[in-house]
Each structure stands twice: as structure tokens, then as C-alpha cells.
Amino acid sequence: MARFEAAFKPRQAADLAAGEGDTRTRWFIGQNFAARIFATDSDERDMLSLGTLGLNCAPHYAAPPQSTTQPAIVEGCILTNYVDA
């Protein structure tokens, strides 16, 4: 997962800088896998109910206070149970 996060962080930053990025959490991280979701908010919440957490490395991203967050392996990234609506 460290290699995945290390590759994802600069890619998300580059996409955001090019105006093509998305600060929504779309990658969901499990114990030893990552899944990208392009679906409804309901589908994203279903992923969270399965025990995954969303990965977000967008600079200055902050999940709402009522959500759960924890540091990801790569500094500047977080794992969260928040799905952006």
C-alpha cells in the first residue's frame, strides 16, 4: 500500500494543478487492495460498510469533523470514512 499511496499522491496533485483533478475521495483502501469507484454516493457508502477507508491526498483536504480520519502511510494523505456528496 505504501507504493500505491506514494504513486497516487503526486498524480492527484498534478491532476489538481492541471485543473483536471478531483478532491472527492474515489479510491477505497482495504487491507491489501485499492479500488477506484466511479459510482453513486450509495455505492461509495457501501464500500465503507465493507471496511474500506477512502484515500485522499489533496492538499488542504479536510473531512468534516463528524467523520473518522487517520493518517495514511504517505505523509500528507489521509484515510477517511467520509464520502463527499
Secondary structure per residue as TSV (DSSP state, phi and psi in degrees):
chain	resnum	aa	ss	phi	psi
A	1	M	-	360.0	-30.8
A	2	A	H	-60.5	-42.9
A	3	R	H	-64.6	-41.0
A	4	F	H	-62.4	-50.2
A	5	E	H	-61.5	-40.9
A	6	A	H	-63.5	-32.3
A	7	A	H	-81.2	-33.4
A	8	F	H	-70.7	-41.5
A	9	K	H	-56.1	-53.4
A	10	P	H	-67.7	-29.4
A	11	R	H	-66.9	-44.2
A	12	Q	H	-63.6	-41.5
A	13	A	H	-62.6	-42.7
A	14	A	H	-65.4	-42.1
A	15	D	H	-62.3	-42.5
A	16	L	H	-64.4	-42.5
A	17	A	H	-63.9	-31.7
A	18	A	T	-84.6	1.3
A	19	G	T	76.6	12.3
A	20	E	-	-109.0	-2.2
A	21	G	-	-82.0	170.8
A	22	D	-	-138.4	126.1
A	23	T	-	-86.6	-3.4
A	24	R	S	-66.6	148.2
A	25	T	-	-79.4	115.2
A	26	R	-	-123.9	-12.5
A	27	W	E	-100.6	129.3
A	28	F	E	-114.2	130.9
A	29	I	E	-108.6	129.3
A	30	G	-	-108.4	-167.4
A	31	Q	S	-58.3	-42.8
A	32	N	S	-144.2	32.3
A	33	F	-	-152.7	161.5
A	34	A	E	-132.2	138.1
A	35	A	E	-129.8	130.9
A	36	R	E	-95.4	133.0
A	37	I	-	-115.3	124.4
A	38	F	-	-119.7	80.9
A	39	A	S	-148.5	-165.1
A	40	T	-	-79.2	162.9
A	41	D	H	-58.9	-34.3
A	42	S	H	-62.2	-42.5
A	43	D	H	-64.2	-39.1
A	44	E	H	-65.0	-42.1
A	45	R	H	-64.1	-34.6
A	46	D	H	-61.6	-39.2
A	47	M	H	-61.3	-41.6
A	48	L	H	-64.4	-37.5
A	49	S	H	-66.7	-19.6
A	50	L	T	-84.0	-1.8
A	51	G	T	102.5	2.5
A	52	T	-	-82.8	165.4
A	53	L	E	-126.7	149.3
A	54	G	E	-80.1	140.3
A	55	L	E	-100.2	131.7
A	56	N	E	-142.0	127.1
A	57	C	-	-119.0	12.1
A	58	A	-	-63.2	133.1
A	59	P	T	-57.8	136.7
A	60	H	T	65.8	13.9
A	61	Y	-	-69.6	134.3
A	62	A	-	-137.6	121.7
A	63	A	-	-72.9	154.3
A	64	P	-	-59.7	154.7
A	65	P	T	-58.0	-31.1
A	66	Q	T	-76.1	-8.1
A	67	S	S	-88.9	164.5
A	68	T	-	-97.9	134.0
A	69	T	E	-135.1	156.1
A	70	Q	E	-150.7	152.8
A	71	P	E	-62.7	141.0
A	72	A	-	-81.9	-179.9
A	73	I	S	-65.5	-40.3
A	74	V	S	-88.6	130.3
A	75	E	T	-59.6	136.1
A	76	G	T	94.7	-4.4
A	77	C	-	-113.1	151.9
A	78	I	E	-129.7	158.8
A	79	L	E	-110.7	135.8
A	80	T	E	-143.7	156.1
A	81	N	S	-98.5	14.6
A	82	Y	-	-93.1	132.5
A	83	V	-	-110.3	120.9
A	84	D	-	-66.1	128.3
A	85	A	-	-92.3	360.0
